[in-house]
Amino acid sequence: MTDPVPDPGEAVAVYVHWPYCARICPYCDFNVVRDRSWRAEQAVLVEAILTDLSAQAATIGGRPLASIFFGGGTPSLMRSDDVARVVETARTLFRPQGEIEITLEANPTDAEAAHFGALRAAGVNRLSLGVQSLDDAALAFLGRNHSADEARRAIDVAGSVFDRLSIDLIYALPGQTVEAWAGALREAVAQGFEHVSPYQLTIEAATAFGRAYDRGTLVPPDEDRAADLYEATQAVLGAAGFEAYEVSNHARGVAARSAHNLHVWRGGDYLGVGPGAHGRLTLGGARTATVAHRRIAAYVEGVAAGTPWSESPMLDQREAAEERVLLGLRTVEGVATADLAALDLPMASGPVAGLVEDGFVRIEAGRLAATARGRPVLDAVLKALLT
């Protein structure tokens, strides 16, 4: 934490939520629907997203554009022409400062050179590939619609088109051994990615896995095994030259980090457009949490009526400071202590001092950050700080 941490300032990022998926994965609790080739509906949704983007830009003014992120769902199912329209609209409404990062999440089954090339021509310059595993048994368990060989082919195609590539992987599967996971990580690293996002499998209640867990037919690894798998993640990726700049994100060098995610974690403003998209905007001097209508039809109708958000509460100073802690402590750079004034947390006594003494957090250059010891138990650290 010796280098100064960039201030997001007045810049705004854009998050675009594309809700369609070829298949709904059993672990997913995102706002998604099956893609049944409803092209007419999707064309209407694109127009609503563009209208929503323009309306929100009019509300906040012509600010610098930090980044664009297409998430979902599966935005690689979008027509490249529609991606280009969203990118061009955002660039017109805001002020890009040099070349900005434009990320799109992709599924391996969409890896056709022509399609990826069209997305690149549309402005996408960073691809996040949702591989999740390079093992066929694990992919079948996760309900993915691609094989390990198809994933490897997708990696080759993506690498021939995009300079910046990230891979998503899921671990802590039932019965998964440390040795098997370490081997999977090494294979992923060998594919040449500069950014790896390994996520521990989380069992969410409103999912097929959540129901299986309630029935007792799905048993995730216990805490000790999960901790061993986490430590293996750090060891393998660290040895390969990756830094864990965030709890679930590892990059080879500063340039390989996700600029969009860092903007969010640093407390920057961002627009959320698309069904169920979340945003954070400074409106009337207050941090405002926006949530778009989840159902596609409700979102389209809401945009047409000038009411795209199902909720938009203004955060008070304490709520905003709590959010800064929740986001900032996930990163290696932590959070500025000055941002925590509303929490009445003295840095030299109370819970902060105890966590420093126990080696879970550190204070350096005016910033509070979780240590390597504190990050695996971050939930407990946050509970100690915020309750």
N, C-alpha and C positions, 0 to 999 in steps of 0.2 A: 504494500500500500504506500510505497514511497512516491510514486508518480501521482500528479494531481488527477482527480477524477473529473471528467468533463461534466459541466452543468447542462442539463437539457434545455435550460432557458425557455424561450417562448416557442421553440420548434414543436411541431406536432407530427406524430406518426399516424399512419392509416392502417387499420386492420379490417380486412374484408373477409366475411364469413360466408363460405359456399357450403350449404348444408347437405348436398347430395353425396351419397356413397353407393358403390356397386353392391356392397354387402355391409350389414351392421355387425360390427365385431362384438363378441360377448362381454368384453371388458369395458366398452365405450359408454360413457355417460354424457357425451357432448350432444349438442343440438343437431341431430342428423336425421335424414330420411333416405329411404331407398331410391336410387336413381332408376326410374322406370321409363326413361327416354321421354319425359314430359317436356319436350323442347319448347312448346308454346308457353308453358308455365315458367320455364327457365328464362326465356326471352323477356317475359314480363318482369321477372325478378331482377335481371340485369338492369332494366330501365329504372326500377325502383332504387337499386343500389346507387346508380348514377345521380338520380334525383336527390336521394338522401345525402350523398356526399356533397352535392352543391349546396343544399340547404344548411348543412352543418358548417360548411365553409363560410357561408354568409353570416352565420351566427357568431363565429369566432374571429372572422377577418382573415386577411391574406398573410398568414404566418409562414415562417420557414418550414419546409417539408423535411422531416427527419428520415423517414423510411416508409415502405409499403410492405405489408405482409398479407398474403393470401392463405388463409387457414380453413379448417373445416372439421368435419366433412372431408371431401376429396377435391380440392380445387384443380387438380390436374384433369378433372373431367370437364372443366370449363372450355368453351371454345376459345381458341387463342385470340380471335378477333375481339371477344368480349373482355379478355384480360387486357388487351391493348387499349381498349376504350377506357377502362377503369384507370389504368396507369396514366394515360394522356390527360384524363379529366383531373386527376389528383395533381399532376404536374402543372396544369393550367390554373387551377384554383389556388395552389400554394406556390412557394418559392423554393425549388430544390437548390441546395447549396452544394454545387459540384455533383459528382456522380453519387446517387443515393443507393442504398441497398434495397433491392426489391426481391423478396423471398416468396417462393410458392411451394407448398407441401404437395408431394406427388406420391402416387401409389405405383409400385413396380409394374402392375399390369397395364399402365398407361405409357410405358416406356417405348415409344416409337420414335425413331430419330427425327422423322418429319414433324411430329407433334412437339417434341422437345425443342426442335429448332425453331418452330413457330412461336413457342412460348418465349424463347430467347429473343427473337426478333420483336416480340411484344413488349420487351423491356425487362423481363425477369432475368436477374443476374446471379441469383443464389437459389439452389434447389435443395429442399429438405426431403429426403427419400425415406418413406415409412416402411422400411424393410422389416423391422421388429425382430427378425431372427433369420439365421442362415441354416436352420435345421428344419427339415420337413415335419418331424413329429411335433416340434414346438409350434410351427406355423399352423398345423392342423388343430392343435389345442387352442390356439389364439383365434381360430376362425378366420384366418387370412385367406384371400382368394388367389394367392400366388405360391409357387414352390420356391425352394432354395435356389434351384438353377435359374428360375425366372428372375429372382432377385439379383443374382450375379450378372445376368444379362442386362438387367435394368441399370445396374451400377456402371457397366461398360458403356452403355448408350449415354447415360447422364454425363459420365466423365468426358465423352467425346464432344459434348455440347456446352457444358457449364464449367467455368473455372472454379467456382465456389460450391462445394458439396457438403451436405450434412447428412448423417444417417441416424435414424431413430431405432433404438433397440429396447426390448422389454426383457427384464430378468426377474429373478425370484419366483420362478414358476414352480408348481408342485413337483417335488422330487428332484429339482435341479441341483447338481453338485457344483462345488466351487471349481473343480477341475474343468467341468464341461463349460461353465460360463466363462472362465478365463480363456479357454480355447476359442470360444465363439468371439470374444472380444479381439483376440489376436488376429483371427481371420478377417474381422471387419476392418481393423487397422491396416491390414495388408492390402486392402482394396484401394487405399490411397486417400481416404477421407481426411479432411483437415478439421472436421468438427464432428463430434460424437455425442449424442444425447441418449444416455442409458437411463431408462425409467424403471423403478421397481414396480412390479405389478400391484396395483391397488384395487381392492375389491369394493366396488361401489354398489350401494344397495339396489338402485333401480336398473340393474343390468342382469343379463343372463348369468354371469358369474356370481353376482350378489345373491340371486335366487338359489344357485347351486351351493353356495357357501351356507346359506340358511338351512338347506336340506342335509348338509353334511357330506355332500358328494364332491366338494372341492375343498381341499385342505392346503392352504399356502404354507410356505416354510415358516418355522417358528422364528422368534426374534433373534436367537443366536445364529441360526443359519442365514437369515436375512442380513445380519451384521457382517457375517463372514463374506457374503456375496458382495456387499458394499465395499468392504476393504479390498477384495480382489479387484473390483472395478478401479479403485484408486491406484492400486499397485500396477496393474497391467497398462492402464492408460498413461500413468505417470512415467513408467519405464519407456513408453513409446513417444515421449515428448509432449504429451497433452497436459494442459493445466485445467484443473477443475475450477473454472472462473465462476461457476454457479453450481448449486447442489447437484443438478442433473444435466449439466452442460460442460463439455470438455473441448478445448480448442488448442490447436497447434499454433501458438503465437497470437498476439493481440488482434492482428488483422483478420483472423479466422473466426473471431467471436461474432455472435449475432448482434448486429447493431440495433435491430428493431427491439429485441428482447431487452437489451441493456437500457435502451431508452425508457422502456416500461419500468424495469426494476429500479431505475434511478429517479422515478417519480415524474417522468415527463408526461405531457398531455398526449392523448391519442384518441382518434375518432374510431368508433366501431360502427361498421355498416354491414348490413345483411341480417338475416333472421337470427335473433338471440345474441347478436354481437354485443360485447361489453366495451365501454369506452371510459375514459377519464378526461374531463375537460375543466378548465378554469373558466367559470361563468360568473360574472358579477363579483369577481374577486374570491369566489369559493370553489373548492375542489368538488366537482360534481361527478357522481358515478352514474353512467348511462347504461341502460340495458334495453336492447331492441326487442320488439315483440318476437316471440319464439316461432310461432306458426308462420309459414310462408305467406299464406293468404292474409293473416292479420298484419304482418309486416308491410306487405304491399299496400293494403288498405290504409294503414297508419301513415305511411310515407305520403300517399296521395292526400290524406287529410291534414298533413303537417304535424302529425303526432307519431313519429316512428318508435318512440320509446315507451315501453311498458312501465318503466320506473326511471326516475332521475333524481335521487335524493342528493342534497348538498351535504357534504361531510363537514362536521364541525372540526375545530382545530385538533381536538384529541383524536377523533376518528381518522383524520388525515395523517397524524403522526403515527398512529398504530399501523396504518397501512404502509407507511414508509419503513417501519421496523420489519413488518412481515415480508415485504419485498426485498429490502436492502440487505437483511441478514442472510438471505439466500446466496448473495454474491460474495466473492472473495474481497471486494472493496468495501463492503459493509455500508453503513449509513452515517451521514454527518451528525455529530452529536447536537449541533445547533438545530437540526430538524426535529429533535425530540423534546424541545422545551415544553410543549403542551402536555407531556406525560409526567412532568414533575419527577423525573428520574435522576437523582444526583449521580454523577459519574464516580465519585470517590467513596460512596457508602451504599448501603441497602443492597438490593438484588444485583445491581451491576458490579459492585465491588466483590460480592460473593462469587459471581460467575467468573470474574477476572482471576480471583485467587484460586479457583478450582480449575482454571485453564480452559474454560469453555468459550470465553470471549476475550478480546483484547481491545485496548484503546490506543490508537496511534494516529498522529497527525490530525487530530480533531475528528476522528471517525471511530465508530464502534463496529467491530466485525467479529463474526464467529470464527473460532480457530478450527484446525483440522480435527481436534477432539470434540468440539462443539457441534460441528455440522451434521454428524450422524445422529445426533439427538436434538436437532434444531427445534422440534416441536416442544420439547421440555424446556429448552432455553427460552423460547418465546413465551411460554406459559409463565415462567418465572419473572420475565420482564413486564408482561402486560397484565398480570393479575395481582 
